[in-house]
Amino acid sequence: MRYVYQILVLAAVLALWQGFSGDLLPSPEDALTALLELIKSGNLATGIAASISRYIAGLVLGCIFAVTVGLVFGLFPSVASAFEPLIGLLRPISPIAWIPFALLAFGIGDKPTIFIISYAVFFPMLLLTTNAVKSTPAELMQAARGFGASRLQTIIGVILPSSLFGIISGLKLAASLAWINLVVGEMVGAQSGLGYLIIDARNQLRIDMVLAVIFVIGVIGTWINFIFSLVERWAAARLGR
């Protein structure tokens, strides 16, 4: 029955879209025609490939850096305390605010977008990783010390396994943020990709094509969320959560 309701909601949205379509808002049929045009020309496949490559690079770099720093912060609270004012200052700044700096520093191309993605995922992953490390049960730590484990052995054998599920769960949030900010970065700092296709279509006054690309972005974003949800469930099953 859930799927029936979902189909009804989608049908209602399409009906409203069709009802409000006109000179300024293309109809669903116009957007579908534009989508088929993009597919036929090969521009959509090229744009998706460019976006996915930047997305993966930015997500991986941002998460590696964030998890590394988060582990240090979680293991050494004094280090986290020293960096707390700096993190507190940078965390509220939107990645979009860094676009002019990224363009000046890296120029037009892939690097500004990768930087924006990495910045967007860094702070959430940093916070989640730090909290995951700090949430390691004290009894496990005491048991490890009781068996004569060294500091390094405790980190590798107790803290990292205990923190792993929290880190993997954080990847789901990071993946969504990375995809959102990818499009923003491509709209101002790239010459290819889905974000660039939106700007190019806007410049040509092809609002039907803009809507078509937006639809593709939403579909891919949904699949990304679905894939990372499966990863989270797999991790929960393997780690007994």
Secondary structure, DSSP 8 states (H G I E B T S, - for coil): -HHHHHHHHHHHHHHHHHHH-SSSS--HHHHHHHHHHHHHHTHHHHHHHHHHHHHHHHHHHHHHHHHHHHHHHHH-HHHHHHHHHHHHHHTTS-GGGGHHHHHHHH-SSHHHHHHHHHHHHHHHHHHHHHHHHHTS-HHHHHHHHHTT--HHHHIIIIIHHHHHHHHHHHHHHHHHHHHHHHHHHHHHH-SSSHHHHHHHHHHTT-HHHHHHHHHHHHHHHHHHHHHHHHHHHHHHHHTT-
